[in-house]
Amino acid sequence: MDVNGISALVTGGASGLGLATVRRLLGAGAASVVIADLPSSDGAVVAKELGERVAFAEADVRDPEQVSAAVAVAGDRGPLRVLVHCAGRGGAVRLVDRNGDPGSLETYSDVVTINLIGTFNVLRLAAAAMNRNEPLADGDRGVCVLTASVAAYEGQIGQIPYASAKAGVVGMTIVAARDLAGKGIRVNTIAPGTFDTPLLARLSEDVRGSLAASVPHPSRLGDPDEYARLALSIVDNGMLNGETIRLDGAIRMTPR
């Protein structure tokens, strides 16, 4: 699909991977990009800075009404053709904590709900809107790019909720692609490794350096723009469907 002239929705688009994707979509000629992010994010400021082709919609990915409203904003600005779903959060849980008590079920549930159920919620609502589009010359009505993580394959100690959720997104991908194939909607997922996002920016330079050194090649943190470039390549390549692509410099995470 050619993104020139299309309308797109990017969740988590106020920062990190999402913001890099918004910039790439604009650079490729998208007529409209809607940033869906939390009210506490910089989404409104970012949208204003990027110009009239960008709008901000406050949305928690777990909330059907808020996500429906964001999808509607995108649809009002032109037929929604592209979804890039970047919103998510981390959260550490050990099965048995340092005091010998069972790990937090509340934190586990919260992380899984945001990262997995939130992905399903966004995907179903965006797909329903895309299903109303007329097919383009290549047969696509829409393209959805989801975000997993290498933690889906090699989650580290303490990452049980995050790894569970991201493994769910990987498992969702081929089923969703098959489910939506008859409607002309493609679904693919990117599984990033260690990327230089606001989440990692909170870590010390020593920890960031250690993470960068653990990547075989290139031995550095990923640039969010590298994620964005892959997302646009997925949109562009009509034969890519039902695939999860690792974007990680060949890293395989250690237990700790």
PAVEXBA-906741 format. One record per residue (C-alpha): residue in one letter; chain; x, z, y. Coordinates in steps of 0.001 Angstrom, whole numbers. Layout:
BEGIN
ATOM   aa   ch        px        pz        py
ATOM    a    A         X         Z         Y
...
END
This chain:
BEGIN
ATOM   aa   ch        px        pz        py
ATOM    m    A         0         0         0
ATOM    d    A      1188      -888      3466
ATOM    v    A       804      2188      5688
ATOM    n    A       635        94      8842
ATOM    g    A     -2725       766     10468
ATOM    i    A     -3980      3307      7925
ATOM    s    A     -5252      6877      8379
ATOM    a    A     -3405      9670      6571
ATOM    l    A     -3810     13391      5932
ATOM    v    A      -765     15650      5531
ATOM    t    A     -1295     19253      4491
ATOM    g    A      1381     21680      5595
ATOM    g    A      2227     19036      8167
ATOM    a    A      3270     21407     10930
ATOM    s    A      6749     22029      9511
ATOM    g    A      9268     21249      6800
ATOM    l    A      8473     18537      4258
ATOM    g    A      5060     17920      5781
ATOM    l    A      6299     17417      9328
ATOM    a    A      9021     15038      8145
ATOM    t    A      6322     13052      6347
ATOM    v    A      4136     12921      9450
ATOM    r    A      7053     11499     11421
ATOM    r    A      7782      8898      8735
ATOM    l    A      4144      7804      8550
ATOM    l    A      4069      7338     12314
ATOM    g    A      7320      5399     12216
ATOM    a    A      5881      3113      9546
ATOM    g    A      2895      2291     11739
ATOM    a    A       124      4595     10550
ATOM    a    A     -2741      4399     13031
ATOM    s    A     -3622      8063     12592
ATOM    v    A     -2117     11108     10918
ATOM    v    A     -4031     14376     10642
ATOM    i    A     -2015     17546     10168
ATOM    a    A     -3914     20149      8138
ATOM    d    A     -2275     23544      8412
ATOM    l    A     -3044     27195      9015
ATOM    p    A     -4267     28411     12426
ATOM    s    A     -1068     30458     12674
ATOM    s    A      1089     27334     12336
ATOM    d    A      2526     25191     15130
ATOM    g    A       161     22365     14164
ATOM    a    A     -1599     22077     17512
ATOM    v    A      1695     22051     19431
ATOM    v    A      3259     19535     17043
ATOM    a    A       240     17226     17241
ATOM    k    A       349     17277     21039
ATOM    e    A      4078     16536     21058
ATOM    l    A      3725     13610     18650
ATOM    g    A      1036     11886     20675
ATOM    e    A     -2479     10560     20424
ATOM    r    A     -2081      9136     16927
ATOM    v    A     -1775     12700     15575
ATOM    a    A     -4545     15290     15301
ATOM    f    A     -4481     18869     14066
ATOM    a    A     -7123     20410     11819
ATOM    e    A     -6990     24104     11017
ATOM    a    A     -7322     24480      7262
ATOM    d    A     -6476     26874      4470
ATOM    v    A     -6164     24694      1365
ATOM    r    A     -8201     27220      -630
ATOM    d    A    -11227     26841      1649
ATOM    p    A    -13559     23948       706
ATOM    e    A    -15281     23867      4095
ATOM    q    A    -12060     23843      6098
ATOM    v    A    -10466     21163      3929
ATOM    s    A    -13670     19087      4038
ATOM    a    A    -13547     19311      7832
ATOM    a    A     -9905     18154      7886
ATOM    v    A    -10748     15233      5587
ATOM    a    A    -13649     14357      7899
ATOM    v    A    -11358     14368     10938
ATOM    a    A     -9036     11948      9155
ATOM    g    A    -11973      9765      8115
ATOM    d    A    -13374      9678     11631
ATOM    r    A    -10079      8247     12867
ATOM    g    A    -10103      5451     10266
ATOM    p    A    -10639      5171      6500
ATOM    l    A     -8509      7830      4834
ATOM    r    A     -5998      5946      2656
ATOM    v    A     -3095      8374      2178
ATOM    l    A     -2883     12045      1298
ATOM    v    A       448     13870      1187
ATOM    h    A      -129     17428        71
ATOM    c    A      2775     19711      1043
ATOM    a    A      1048     23026      1744
ATOM    g    A      2040     25963      -427
ATOM    r    A      3834     29301      -563
ATOM    g    A      6279     31275     -2658
ATOM    g    A      6079     34839     -3893
ATOM    a    A      8164     36906     -6278
ATOM    v    A      6714     38792     -9241
ATOM    r    A      8499     40417    -12166
ATOM    l    A      6506     41128    -15327
ATOM    v    A      7806     44692    -15205
ATOM    d    A      8941     45904    -11791
ATOM    r    A     11885     48156    -10947
ATOM    n    A      9737     51259    -11419
ATOM    g    A      8704     50153    -14889
ATOM    d    A      5193     49270    -13754
ATOM    p    A      3406     46001    -14556
ATOM    g    A      4018     43205    -12061
ATOM    s    A      1488     42516     -9319
ATOM    l    A     -1528     40591    -10554
ATOM    e    A     -2700     40275     -6943
ATOM    t    A       463     38439     -5848
ATOM    y    A       426     36259     -8959
ATOM    s    A     -3200     35292     -8363
ATOM    d    A     -2624     34606     -4670
ATOM    v    A       370     32320     -5251
ATOM    v    A     -1355     30403     -8054
ATOM    t    A     -4549     30060     -6027
ATOM    i    A     -2771     28595     -3013
ATOM    n    A      -398     26306     -4889
ATOM    l    A     -2528     25144     -7812
ATOM    i    A     -6188     25653     -7013
ATOM    g    A     -5461     24653     -3421
ATOM    t    A     -3932     21411     -4694
ATOM    f    A     -7014     20678     -6797
ATOM    n    A     -9289     21457     -3854
ATOM    v    A     -7441     19135     -1470
ATOM    l    A     -7126     16390     -4080
ATOM    r    A    -10800     16348     -5051
ATOM    l    A    -12023     16265     -1464
ATOM    a    A     -9552     13589      -328
ATOM    a    A    -10269     11478     -3419
ATOM    a    A    -14015     11612     -2790
ATOM    a    A    -13435     10303       733
ATOM    m    A    -11051      7580      -487
ATOM    n    A    -13602      6490     -3089
ATOM    r    A    -15846      5306      -238
ATOM    n    A    -13156      2925      1046
ATOM    e    A    -13173      -792       419
ATOM    p    A    -10254     -1742     -1864
ATOM    l    A     -7278     -3346      -184
ATOM    a    A     -5692     -6588     -1387
ATOM    d    A     -3585     -4653     -3926
ATOM    g    A     -6671     -2914     -5308
ATOM    d    A     -5824       496     -3861
ATOM    r    A     -8514      2519     -2169
ATOM    g    A     -6055      5342     -1598
ATOM    v    A     -2818      7031     -2641
ATOM    c    A     -2285     10759     -3141
ATOM    v    A      1155     12358     -3207
ATOM    l    A      1270     15959     -4429
ATOM    t    A      4150     18431     -4295
ATOM    a    A      5457     20394     -7273
ATOM    s    A      8973     21846     -7602
ATOM    v    A     11880     21922    -10015
ATOM    a    A     10638     25465    -10660
ATOM    a    A      7917     23813    -12739
ATOM    y    A     10656     23061    -15272
ATOM    e    A     13296     25778    -14714
ATOM    g    A     11673     28651    -12890
ATOM    q    A     14032     31479    -12056
ATOM    i    A     13468     35163    -12744
ATOM    g    A     10822     36389    -10319
ATOM    q    A      9283     32939     -9897
ATOM    i    A      6571     33335    -12537
ATOM    p    A      3634     32737    -10142
ATOM    y    A      5289     29846     -8309
ATOM    a    A      6586     28221    -11503
ATOM    s    A      3193     28589    -13175
ATOM    a    A      1424     26951    -10261
ATOM    k    A      3886     24093     -9880
ATOM    a    A      3852     23428    -13626
ATOM    g    A        96     23158    -13239
ATOM    v    A       522     20531    -10537
ATOM    v    A      2823     18536    -12831
ATOM    g    A       256     18768    -15610
ATOM    m    A     -2506     17757    -13237
ATOM    t    A      -771     14566    -12134
ATOM    i    A     -1227     12219    -15082
ATOM    v    A     -4763     13464    -15731
ATOM    a    A     -5737     12941    -12097
ATOM    a    A     -4183      9476    -12090
ATOM    r    A     -6160      8514    -15179
ATOM    d    A     -9328     10080    -13797
ATOM    l    A     -9084      8155    -10524
ATOM    a    A     -7663      4884    -11883
ATOM    g    A    -11075      3254    -12120
ATOM    k    A    -11653      4081     -8473
ATOM    g    A     -8410      2458     -7320
ATOM    i    A     -6791      5734     -6270
ATOM    r    A     -3203      6457     -7337
ATOM    v    A     -1817      9974     -7813
ATOM    n    A      1878     10888     -7997
ATOM    t    A      3878     14057     -7503
ATOM    i    A      7285     14867     -6034
ATOM    a    A      9181     17837     -7499
ATOM    p    A     11793     18808     -4884
ATOM    g    A     14841     20919     -5568
ATOM    t    A     16448     23093     -2887
ATOM    f    A     15465     21678       490
ATOM    d    A     16306     22826      3998
ATOM    t    A     12832     24024      4926
ATOM    p    A     11615     26972      7044
ATOM    l    A     11317     29003      3832
ATOM    l    A     15045     28676      3118
ATOM    a    A     15900     29110      6788
ATOM    r    A     15029     32798      6377
ATOM    l    A     17890     33269      3928
ATOM    s    A     21417     34252      4894
ATOM    e    A     24072     31602      5339
ATOM    d    A     25855     32905      2228
ATOM    v    A     22742     32439       100
ATOM    r    A     22047     29012      1607
ATOM    g    A     25644     28013       923
ATOM    s    A     25382     29172     -2666
ATOM    l    A     22190     27169     -3166
ATOM    a    A     23819     24071     -1691
ATOM    a    A     26881     24455     -3910
ATOM    s    A     24681     24623     -7022
ATOM    v    A     23499     21033     -6485
ATOM    p    A     25741     18687     -8522
ATOM    h    A     25623     15760     -6102
ATOM    p    A     25209     15706     -3207
ATOM    s    A     26240     19363     -2984
ATOM    r    A     23988     20313      -105
ATOM    l    A     20409     21249       622
ATOM    g    A     17960     18388       688
ATOM    d    A     16818     17019      4039
ATOM    p    A     13015     17051      4492
ATOM    d    A     13262     13427      5603
ATOM    e    A     14490     12545      2104
ATOM    y    A     11227     13903       739
ATOM    a    A      9297     11922      3351
ATOM    r    A     11112      8699      2484
ATOM    l    A     10234      9133     -1174
ATOM    a    A      6607      9859      -316
ATOM    l    A      6367      6595      1611
ATOM    s    A      8095      4716     -1211
ATOM    i    A      5454      6034     -3605
ATOM    v    A      2702      4856     -1274
ATOM    d    A      4350      1446      -972
ATOM    n    A      4968       846     -4695
ATOM    g    A      1677       -43     -6350
ATOM    m    A      2985       365     -9893
ATOM    l    A      3856      4035     -9388
ATOM    n    A       981      6053    -10791
ATOM    g    A       675      9286    -12752
ATOM    e    A      4365     10062    -12276
ATOM    t    A      6224     13226    -11266
ATOM    i    A      9574     12432     -9667
ATOM    r    A     12302     15047     -9387
ATOM    l    A     14136     14921     -6066
ATOM    d    A     16912     17413     -6636
ATOM    g    A     20473     16021     -6715
ATOM    a    A     20511     16621    -10510
ATOM    i    A     20166     20394    -10160
ATOM    r    A     18978     22427    -13141
ATOM    m    A     18127     25924    -12004
ATOM    t    A     19856     28900    -13609
ATOM    p    A     17906     32015    -14669
ATOM    r    A     18883     33809    -11433
END
